[in-house]
Each structure stands twice: as C-alpha cells, then as structure tokens.
Amino acid sequence: MKRVFITLGLIAALAASIACKKTSAPEPDVWAVVNGKEIRRDEVEKYFRNQVNPEGQALSQEESLTLMLNILDQLINNEILLARAQKLALEASDGEVEDKFTERKAPFTEEEFQRQLKENNLTVDDVKRDLRRQLSIEKLLNREVMSKISITDQDVTDFYNQNRAEFNFVEAQYRVAQILITAQRNQQIRNRKNDDATTDAEARRKAQTLFDRLREGADFGELAMDYSEDPLTASTGGDLGFIPESGLQQADAALRRAVLSLRPGEFSNVVASPDGYRILRLIGREPAGQRQLTDPRVQQAIRDRLRTRKQQLLHNSYLTVARDEAEIDNYLSRQVLESAGKMPEIKHQPPAKSEPASAPAKQ
C-alpha cells in the first residue's frame, strides 16, 4: 500500500510539474516558440525597422503592432518550413549559400556593403543565415509544391472556351516591359539583387547605368529581375502585359511617346516620369481581333495563369498542414489580446537606406 501511495505521489508531482511548465510565462523578449525554437523580440524588430519608412507618417501603436504580428507570423512560417527542409535533407549547402552571397554582394563595393551591414546592425553571418533559410525553403517548396503542378492540354482548352472573350481584342494592344527606378525607399522591394535607390541622384545614376548595360547587349528581362524597383513586375522581367491603345493614350505623355516610337524588340532611353525613371521595351504589338487557341502566345498565357493559381492553392494548403502539425506558441499575440492592444513601446531605430539582408521570406 505504501508503494502505491509513493507511486501515486510521484505521478501527481510529475503532472504538476508538466502543468507548471505549460503555464509558465516565457522570458519577456521571447515572442514565439516554434517546435521548441525561440523567436525573440529583437529579430522581429530588426525586420520591423527595415519596413518602416522614416520619412512617412508615424505609425500608431495599433498599426505598429499589426505590422509586428505579421512579421512574427512570417518568421513562424519560416521556422516551420526550414525544419521540414532539414528533415528532408533539403537544407542549402555551404556552396549554395556562398554563391548566393556573392551574387547579393556583387552590386556593391566592399566599402558600401560593410557600411550597409553596420547601418542595419548586421553581420556577414546574419546575411548568410538568412540566405540559407531562404534557399532551403525554396528547395522545399520546389519539391513539395511546384513539382506537383501539372497543366494539361485539356486544362488549357477548357480555360480558353470559358474565357474566350478575354482573348478578343477590341482595339490594338501593346505588350510592354519596364525597368522602374524610384527615388524613394521601397518597403516591398522584390528584385533579385535587393537593390533600391533612395534618392533622386541615385535613381538617375542607376537608371543610366542599366541603360548603358542594355546598349552593351545585356538582357532586358534579366536586368529587370535584378534591379527593377516595381514590386509587381520585377519577378517577371518587367512584363506589364498587354496595354490597350486607349489605356496608352491615358498614360503619362513622355511614356506614351516612348512606347509609340519603338518597334517590337527595341527599348527606350531613360524616361523621367512622376513616380521615377523608366526604361521601356516594346515586346510586341497586336492588332484588334479574336486570338485563337492555336496561337502559342495564347496557350502560354493560359498555362502561366493556371500554374499561378495552382501554385497558390497548393502552397497555402501545404503551409496550413505544416502549421497544423507544428507546436506553436505565439506569446506576442496572446499579450496583445490580454492587454487589449497595449504593449511595451517598440524600440524604434532609424532604418538603413538600403537592405543587403533579406526580409522574411514570403510564404
């Protein structure tokens, strides 16, 4: 009987210990724990500072906390996906990281790069750690999501038949690509070099340098992906798609003249516009009329759209399943809720002019 009481006592003590661990509060600077891995306040604030425009209107406490919660949620996703990549032996190798680091550093002189690291309170190890995470997640998603996407000929035919009117141009269409350089800090920079001009002088110099490279034979699409500051088109080589003739007439006069002066395949000089400096390329001009499914360009446009749809669907589903299977404690969200939106003051620091390290990978 005594042994029974002792055993029961040990079980009760163990249960109390486990319950205590579950309810014990984390350190104040631990804002989330993902599968036992801590995400601390300073990491969230580092990305927060790089996304706040110092010249813009100050954020309210609610806006600041909303942005921080979004950043934290993205870091949680990254930790979950990185753990999966490691489990599947898909973590980026040292060689892959070094190659990407060299590419990221290439647009800058050594002095410029070191200055940016200092301004952002980063080290080379910080940058390489972010690159390893990005590359690993990319490899994971390529295997677990992209490899499962298949677009059949029947899919293309069905889409065309259901959306035939989309391919009937009632007026002439101009397919245009652009490289856009702005004079302001871009909070959503999406080019491959993470390159961002922040003053008018920098923007003009950068645009002229890219124009000179185009004249030397550089590929327009590659330069757009590397350096264009338009977050919507940089990833697609600057492709704006088809612009109807009436839409072109409503564009800025200088841009309209530049497009109309080009023949398919040609690119413009640097054009100053209200929102920055542009180099435009006329990919092609299409007369009015119905485009048939036999047109390879129609087929490719449909495949691209269907692939994007499926990618988004599978990506969201994969991430949802991964989160369901992970152990997540989001302490910041809990504190915001329990305090009715009140939190300790955010440690504001002046953001750097440019960002050599990557922001949290968008998942």
Kinemage of the C-alpha trace (Angstrom):
@kinemage 1
@onewidth
@group {chain A} dominant
@subgroup {mainchain}
@vectorlist {calphas} color= white
{ca met a 1} P 0.000 0.000 0.000
{ca lys a 2} L 2.855 2.341 0.859
{ca arg a 3} L 4.391 1.722 -2.559
{ca val a 4} L 1.087 2.558 -4.195
{ca phe a 5} L 0.922 5.891 -2.348
{ca ile a 6} L 4.510 6.661 -3.302
{ca thr a 7} L 3.819 5.877 -6.963
{ca leu a 8} L 0.680 7.984 -6.962
{ca gly a 9} L 2.613 10.810 -5.319
{ca leu a 10} L 5.291 10.705 -7.980
{ca ile a 11} L 2.663 10.751 -10.735
{ca ala a 12} L 0.931 13.719 -9.127
{ca ala a 13} L 4.226 15.584 -8.757
{ca leu a 14} L 5.119 14.885 -12.400
{ca ala a 15} L 1.710 16.057 -13.573
{ca ala a 16} L 2.039 19.235 -11.539
{ca ser a 17} L 5.492 19.822 -12.978
{ca ile a 18} L 4.229 19.417 -16.564
{ca ala a 19} L 1.274 21.711 -15.915
{ca cys a 20} L 3.623 24.267 -14.407
{ca lys a 21} L 5.846 24.174 -17.497
{ca lys a 22} L 2.877 24.646 -19.806
{ca thr a 23} L 1.563 27.669 -17.944
{ca ser a 24} L 4.874 29.285 -17.056
{ca ala a 25} L 5.453 32.561 -18.843
{ca pro a 26} L 8.424 32.828 -21.221
{ca glu a 27} L 11.130 35.445 -20.956
{ca pro a 28} L 9.746 38.900 -21.855
{ca asp a 29} L 11.789 39.040 -25.051
{ca val a 30} L 10.574 35.658 -26.330
{ca trp a 31} L 7.663 36.453 -28.624
{ca ala a 32} L 7.056 32.964 -30.026
{ca val a 33} L 8.279 29.382 -29.761
{ca val a 34} L 8.044 27.049 -32.751
{ca asn a 35} L 8.799 23.373 -32.165
{ca gly a 36} L 10.989 24.406 -29.241
{ca lys a 37} L 12.808 27.129 -31.227
{ca glu a 38} L 12.515 30.651 -29.814
{ca ile a 39} L 11.757 33.719 -31.906
{ca arg a 40} L 12.873 36.744 -29.943
{ca arg a 41} L 11.742 40.336 -29.952
{ca asp a 42} L 14.966 41.738 -31.391
{ca glu a 43} L 14.662 39.599 -34.534
{ca val a 44} L 11.119 40.835 -35.171
{ca glu a 45} L 12.139 44.427 -34.523
{ca lys a 46} L 15.052 44.155 -36.945
{ca tyr a 47} L 12.649 43.437 -39.802
{ca phe a 48} L 10.154 45.973 -38.458
{ca arg a 49} L 12.714 48.782 -38.641
{ca asn a 50} L 13.541 47.881 -42.229
{ca gln a 51} L 9.880 48.080 -43.267
{ca val a 52} L 9.047 51.421 -41.661
{ca asn a 53} L 9.550 54.489 -43.814
{ca pro a 54} L 11.356 57.097 -41.658
{ca glu a 55} L 10.101 59.880 -43.927
{ca gly a 56} L 6.487 58.737 -43.870
{ca gln a 57} L 3.725 59.330 -41.364
{ca ala a 58} L 4.435 57.808 -37.959
{ca leu a 59} L 2.587 54.565 -37.290
{ca ser a 60} L 0.053 54.374 -34.490
{ca gln a 61} L 0.536 51.759 -31.775
{ca glu a 62} L -2.154 49.619 -33.392
{ca glu a 63} L -0.512 49.862 -36.827
{ca ser a 64} L 2.914 49.071 -35.367
{ca leu a 65} L 1.615 46.026 -33.514
{ca thr a 66} L -0.254 44.790 -36.583
{ca leu a 67} L 2.926 45.006 -38.651
{ca met a 68} L 4.898 43.241 -35.926
{ca leu a 69} L 2.337 40.461 -35.679
{ca asn a 70} L 2.516 39.984 -39.462
{ca ile a 71} L 6.315 39.809 -39.362
{ca leu a 72} L 6.231 37.373 -36.454
{ca asp a 73} L 3.732 35.169 -38.262
{ca gln a 74} L 6.039 35.085 -41.290
{ca leu a 75} L 9.012 34.145 -39.124
{ca ile a 76} L 6.916 31.354 -37.599
{ca asn a 77} L 6.149 30.057 -41.102
{ca asn a 78} L 9.834 30.221 -41.982
{ca glu a 79} L 10.846 28.181 -38.925
{ca ile a 80} L 8.241 25.534 -39.698
{ca leu a 81} L 9.312 25.217 -43.333
{ca leu a 82} L 13.016 25.292 -42.508
{ca ala a 83} L 12.554 22.408 -40.064
{ca arg a 84} L 10.802 20.430 -42.804
{ca ala a 85} L 13.581 21.192 -45.267
{ca gln a 86} L 16.159 19.939 -42.765
{ca lys a 87} L 14.161 16.777 -42.091
{ca leu a 88} L 14.036 16.028 -45.844
{ca ala a 89} L 17.766 16.772 -46.272
{ca leu a 90} L 16.958 19.815 -48.421
{ca glu a 91} L 18.878 22.397 -46.419
{ca ala a 92} L 21.033 24.627 -48.624
{ca ser a 93} L 24.694 23.646 -48.760
{ca asp a 94} L 27.579 25.939 -47.826
{ca gly a 95} L 28.435 26.239 -51.519
{ca glu a 96} L 24.925 27.303 -52.458
{ca val a 97} L 24.914 29.905 -49.704
{ca glu a 98} L 28.302 31.272 -50.758
{ca asp a 99} L 27.200 31.554 -54.390
{ca lys a 100} L 24.050 33.422 -53.393
{ca phe a 101} L 26.005 35.651 -51.019
{ca thr a 102} L 28.456 36.567 -53.789
{ca glu a 103} L 25.534 37.392 -56.091
{ca arg a 104} L 23.856 39.507 -53.422
{ca lys a 105} L 27.063 41.402 -52.701
{ca ala a 106} L 28.051 41.952 -56.351
{ca pro a 107} L 26.287 45.320 -56.963
{ca phe a 108} L 28.168 46.965 -54.068
{ca thr a 109} L 31.755 47.889 -53.414
{ca glu a 110} L 33.258 46.318 -50.301
{ca glu a 111} L 33.072 49.669 -48.527
{ca glu a 112} L 29.383 50.130 -49.428
{ca phe a 113} L 28.499 46.619 -48.340
{ca gln a 114} L 30.267 46.935 -44.989
{ca arg a 115} L 28.616 50.313 -44.399
{ca gln a 116} L 25.187 48.815 -45.039
{ca leu a 117} L 25.873 45.934 -42.683
{ca lys a 118} L 26.821 48.421 -39.980
{ca glu a 119} L 23.790 50.642 -40.618
{ca asn a 120} L 21.494 47.626 -40.327
{ca asn a 121} L 23.308 46.253 -37.279
{ca leu a 122} L 24.011 43.044 -39.204
{ca thr a 123} L 26.992 40.803 -39.702
{ca val a 124} L 28.025 38.662 -42.647
{ca asp a 125} L 26.868 35.646 -40.630
{ca asp a 126} L 23.414 37.241 -40.275
{ca val a 127} L 23.148 37.670 -44.035
{ca lys a 128} L 24.321 34.130 -44.754
{ca arg a 129} L 21.932 32.691 -42.179
{ca asp a 130} L 19.022 34.455 -43.887
{ca leu a 131} L 20.197 33.249 -47.294
{ca arg a 132} L 20.480 29.651 -46.066
{ca arg a 133} L 16.927 29.823 -44.751
{ca gln a 134} L 15.585 31.331 -47.981
{ca leu a 135} L 17.358 28.824 -50.224
{ca ser a 136} L 16.318 25.876 -48.056
{ca ile a 137} L 12.659 26.910 -48.069
{ca glu a 138} L 12.813 27.450 -51.814
{ca lys a 139} L 14.179 23.918 -52.326
{ca leu a 140} L 11.478 22.505 -50.061
{ca leu a 141} L 8.650 24.268 -51.894
{ca asn a 142} L 10.050 23.298 -55.288
{ca arg a 143} L 9.904 19.653 -54.256
{ca glu a 144} L 6.706 19.634 -52.198
{ca val a 145} L 4.619 22.145 -54.170
{ca met a 146} L 5.996 23.099 -57.585
{ca ser a 147} L 6.736 19.513 -58.631
{ca lys a 148} L 3.078 18.606 -58.125
{ca ile a 149} L 1.755 21.222 -60.538
{ca ser a 150} L 0.675 19.863 -63.891
{ca ile a 151} L -1.237 21.777 -66.578
{ca thr a 152} L -2.731 19.563 -69.291
{ca asp a 153} L -3.754 20.499 -72.817
{ca gln a 154} L -7.360 19.893 -71.778
{ca asp a 155} L -6.961 22.376 -68.914
{ca val a 156} L -5.811 24.992 -71.421
{ca thr a 157} L -8.650 24.251 -73.831
{ca asp a 158} L -11.274 24.393 -71.081
{ca phe a 159} L -9.973 27.735 -69.809
{ca tyr a 160} L -9.972 29.209 -73.320
{ca asn a 161} L -13.528 28.067 -74.028
{ca gln a 162} L -14.754 29.503 -70.721
{ca asn a 163} L -12.918 32.806 -71.134
{ca arg a 164} L -12.903 33.297 -74.884
{ca ala a 165} L -13.893 36.961 -74.594
{ca glu a 166} L -10.618 37.733 -72.779
{ca phe a 167} L -8.745 36.952 -75.987
{ca asn a 168} L -10.834 39.187 -78.202
{ca phe a 169} L -9.002 42.489 -78.505
{ca val a 170} L -11.459 45.228 -79.432
{ca glu a 171} L -8.535 47.561 -80.038
{ca ala a 172} L -4.832 47.338 -80.720
{ca gln a 173} L -2.718 46.134 -77.807
{ca tyr a 174} L 0.873 46.969 -76.880
{ca arg a 175} L 2.830 44.455 -74.844
{ca val a 176} L 5.340 46.458 -72.819
{ca ala a 177} L 8.030 45.662 -70.269
{ca gln a 178} L 9.685 48.155 -67.954
{ca ile a 179} L 12.564 48.726 -65.596
{ca leu a 180} L 11.400 51.174 -62.932
{ca ile a 181} L 13.758 53.023 -60.599
{ca thr a 182} L 12.303 55.217 -57.858
{ca ala a 183} L 13.894 57.896 -55.699
{ca gln a 184} L 12.176 56.693 -52.520
{ca arg a 185} L 12.895 53.806 -50.201
{ca asn a 186} L 10.743 50.889 -51.331
{ca gln a 187} L 9.225 48.923 -48.447
{ca gln a 188} L 8.381 45.972 -50.714
{ca ile a 189} L 11.499 45.617 -52.845
{ca arg a 190} L 11.258 42.420 -54.884
{ca asn a 191} L 14.230 42.382 -57.247
{ca arg a 192} L 16.805 39.588 -57.050
{ca lys a 193} L 19.644 41.884 -56.013
{ca asn a 194} L 17.551 43.543 -53.308
{ca asp a 195} L 18.787 46.796 -54.860
{ca asp a 196} L 16.950 50.018 -54.017
{ca ala a 197} L 17.807 53.623 -54.915
{ca thr a 198} L 16.757 56.052 -52.181
{ca thr a 199} L 17.491 59.496 -53.647
{ca asp a 200} L 16.838 61.169 -56.979
{ca ala a 201} L 20.556 61.275 -57.775
{ca glu a 202} L 20.933 57.563 -57.016
{ca ala a 203} L 17.880 56.732 -59.115
{ca arg a 204} L 19.097 58.707 -62.155
{ca arg a 205} L 22.577 57.192 -61.901
{ca lys a 206} L 21.210 53.675 -61.524
{ca ala a 207} L 18.820 54.069 -64.482
{ca gln a 208} L 21.598 55.398 -66.708
{ca thr a 209} L 23.913 52.547 -65.699
{ca leu a 210} L 21.239 49.987 -66.616
{ca phe a 211} L 20.598 51.751 -69.937
{ca asp a 212} L 24.322 51.590 -70.729
{ca arg a 213} L 24.328 47.871 -69.946
{ca leu a 214} L 21.377 47.327 -72.280
{ca arg a 215} L 23.249 49.100 -75.083
{ca glu a 216} L 26.159 46.748 -74.430
{ca gly a 217} L 23.863 43.771 -75.016
{ca ala a 218} L 22.561 42.859 -71.538
{ca asp a 219} L 19.239 41.015 -71.416
{ca phe a 220} L 16.337 43.340 -70.568
{ca gly a 221} L 14.377 40.732 -68.605
{ca glu a 222} L 17.382 39.708 -66.513
{ca leu a 223} L 18.188 43.314 -65.618
{ca ala a 224} L 14.556 43.926 -64.681
{ca met a 225} L 14.536 40.901 -62.379
{ca asp a 226} L 17.815 42.002 -60.808
{ca tyr a 227} L 17.270 45.750 -60.440
{ca ser a 228} L 13.742 46.981 -61.239
{ca glu a 229} L 12.039 48.502 -58.198
{ca asp a 230} L 8.487 47.724 -59.297
{ca pro a 231} L 7.342 45.026 -56.831
{ca leu a 232} L 4.615 43.834 -59.201
{ca thr a 233} L 6.695 43.192 -62.322
{ca ala a 234} L 10.349 42.720 -61.306
{ca ser a 235} L 9.918 38.963 -60.840
{ca thr a 236} L 8.519 38.581 -64.377
{ca gly a 237} L 11.269 40.534 -66.116
{ca gly a 238} L 9.312 43.785 -66.049
{ca asp a 239} L 6.469 42.446 -68.222
{ca leu a 240} L 3.412 44.732 -67.915
{ca gly a 241} L 1.325 42.539 -70.183
{ca phe a 242} L -0.868 43.957 -72.932
{ca ile a 243} L -1.906 47.607 -72.698
{ca pro a 244} L -4.881 48.639 -74.877
{ca glu a 245} L -4.399 51.595 -77.168
{ca ser a 246} L -6.944 53.638 -75.187
{ca gly a 247} L -5.033 52.901 -71.978
{ca leu a 248} L -1.806 54.015 -73.586
{ca gln a 249} L -3.444 57.329 -74.536
{ca gln a 250} L -4.190 57.944 -70.849
{ca ala a 251} L -0.596 57.313 -69.762
{ca asp a 252} L 1.977 59.996 -68.994
{ca ala a 253} L 2.810 61.845 -72.229
{ca ala a 254} L 6.532 61.050 -72.087
{ca leu a 255} L 5.873 57.348 -71.527
{ca arg a 256} L 3.275 57.250 -74.314
{ca arg a 257} L 5.667 58.880 -76.782
{ca ala a 258} L 8.404 56.449 -75.790
{ca val a 259} L 6.237 53.377 -76.436
{ca leu a 260} L 4.857 54.667 -79.743
{ca ser a 261} L 8.361 55.408 -81.004
{ca leu a 262} L 9.532 51.819 -80.508
{ca arg a 263} L 9.452 48.839 -82.816
{ca pro a 264} L 8.996 45.350 -81.332
{ca gly a 265} L 12.191 44.304 -79.543
{ca glu a 266} L 13.512 47.845 -79.057
{ca phe a 267} L 13.979 49.641 -75.736
{ca ser a 268} L 13.693 53.345 -74.925
{ca asn a 269} L 16.081 55.861 -73.429
{ca val a 270} L 15.681 56.619 -69.724
{ca val a 271} L 12.292 58.317 -69.345
{ca ala a 272} L 11.564 60.568 -66.364
{ca ser a 273} L 8.037 60.147 -65.015
{ca pro a 274} L 6.184 61.386 -61.919
{ca asp a 275} L 6.989 58.228 -59.954
{ca gly a 276} L 10.559 57.608 -61.060
{ca tyr a 277} L 12.756 56.733 -64.024
{ca arg a 278} L 11.789 54.083 -66.543
{ca ile a 279} L 13.345 52.178 -69.395
{ca leu a 280} L 10.612 50.699 -71.591
{ca arg a 281} L 10.752 47.812 -74.032
{ca leu a 282} L 8.107 47.072 -76.634
{ca ile a 283} L 7.750 43.301 -76.715
{ca gly a 284} L 5.093 43.331 -79.409
{ca arg a 285} L 2.033 44.999 -80.871
{ca glu a 286} L -1.197 43.135 -81.538
{ca pro a 287} L -3.962 44.380 -83.844
{ca ala a 288} L -7.606 44.198 -82.777
{ca gly a 289} L -9.450 40.889 -83.202
{ca gln a 290} L -10.007 37.442 -81.706
{ca arg a 291} L -6.926 35.443 -80.686
{ca gln a 292} L -7.301 31.753 -81.375
{ca leu a 293} L -6.257 28.880 -79.141
{ca thr a 294} L -3.824 27.779 -81.846
{ca asp a 295} L -1.742 30.892 -81.088
{ca pro a 296} L 1.244 29.724 -78.969
{ca arg a 297} L 1.183 33.014 -77.049
{ca val a 298} L -2.421 32.420 -76.023
{ca gln a 299} L -1.571 28.921 -74.849
{ca gln a 300} L 1.415 30.138 -72.862
{ca ala a 301} L -0.580 32.948 -71.245
{ca ile a 302} L -3.244 30.453 -70.149
{ca arg a 303} L -0.661 27.972 -68.819
{ca asp a 304} L 1.047 30.724 -66.827
{ca arg a 305} L -2.228 31.811 -65.256
{ca leu a 306} L -3.330 28.271 -64.402
{ca arg a 307} L 0.093 27.459 -62.967
{ca thr a 308} L -0.027 30.552 -60.747
{ca arg a 309} L -3.486 29.581 -59.486
{ca lys a 310} L -2.461 26.030 -58.663
{ca gln a 311} L 0.787 27.165 -57.090
{ca gln a 312} L -1.081 29.500 -54.738
{ca leu a 313} L -3.645 26.814 -53.856
{ca leu a 314} L -1.081 24.080 -53.158
{ca his a 315} L 1.257 26.464 -51.360
{ca asn a 316} L -1.467 27.643 -48.986
{ca ser a 317} L -2.633 24.083 -48.382
{ca tyr a 318} L 0.897 22.853 -47.699
{ca leu a 319} L 1.589 25.672 -45.258
{ca thr a 320} L -1.717 25.078 -43.454
{ca val a 321} L -0.918 21.383 -42.985
{ca ala a 322} L 2.617 22.197 -41.855
{ca arg a 323} L 1.322 24.666 -39.250
{ca asp a 324} L -1.269 22.158 -38.012
{ca glu a 325} L 1.494 19.627 -37.393
{ca ala a 326} L 3.797 22.097 -35.634
{ca glu a 327} L 3.855 23.173 -31.998
{ca ile a 328} L 3.406 26.947 -31.971
{ca asp a 329} L 3.186 29.351 -29.042
{ca asn a 330} L 2.636 32.929 -30.197
{ca tyr a 331} L 3.176 34.897 -26.990
{ca leu a 332} L 3.033 38.301 -28.649
{ca ser a 333} L -0.473 37.654 -29.978
{ca arg a 334} L -1.534 36.444 -26.550
{ca gln a 335} L -0.120 39.539 -24.837
{ca val a 336} L -1.759 41.892 -27.334
{ca leu a 337} L -5.117 40.194 -26.768
{ca glu a 338} L -4.832 40.086 -22.993
{ca ser a 339} L -3.758 43.734 -22.769
{ca ala a 340} L -6.477 44.920 -25.202
{ca gly a 341} L -3.845 46.097 -27.666
{ca lys a 342} L -1.350 47.641 -25.259
{ca met a 343} L 2.277 46.603 -25.411
{ca pro a 344} L 5.649 47.961 -24.278
{ca glu a 345} L 6.985 50.662 -26.534
{ca ile a 346} L 8.623 49.401 -29.708
{ca lys a 347} L 12.352 50.038 -29.913
{ca his a 348} L 12.395 52.402 -32.871
{ca gln a 349} L 15.735 52.875 -34.583
{ca pro a 350} L 16.465 54.828 -37.755
{ca pro a 351} L 16.162 52.394 -40.707
{ca ala a 352} L 19.098 51.969 -43.031
{ca lys a 353} L 18.988 53.464 -46.522
{ca ser a 354} L 19.233 50.067 -48.161
{ca glu a 355} L 18.857 46.481 -47.063
{ca pro a 356} L 21.517 43.941 -48.006
{ca ala a 357} L 19.972 41.168 -45.948
{ca ser a 358} L 16.668 39.637 -46.894
{ca ala a 359} L 13.361 40.300 -45.238
{ca pro a 360} L 11.400 37.289 -44.018
{ca ala a 361} L 10.696 35.086 -46.987
{ca lys a 362} L 7.098 35.440 -48.192
{ca gln a 363} L 5.373 32.136 -47.884
